[in-house]
Amino acid sequence: MTHQAPLVHVPGRGGIWRRYLLDNRRHINAAPWLDALAQRAPVGTCRRDGGYLFPAGQPYTNAGSTRQWYPAACATCHEQTAAPGPAPPKKRARR
């Protein structure tokens, strides 16, 4: 495996690895995330216990929103979380 968890876990540290984030580091990069989902590869480190985070299913959209969310779950404590994808482009009004 090419990823390595920290040797000493510091509670509150961890999260999604940079490889799976866009340049602004606030939103998920869909292509590598979906690749990790298909390969069942870890995508981050759990903030609670330092275990690996794995994608927990396909991205979903909440009611009333157009932004996709990418679910992940810890392999050891089974805590679930979701990270936002990029906002869809805004529609321009025609003149």
Secondary structure, DSSP 8 states (H G I E B T S, - for coil): ------SS--TT--EE-GGGB-TTSSSB-HHHHHHHHHHT---EE-TTT--EEEE-SS-EE-TT---EEEEEEETTT--EEEEE-----------
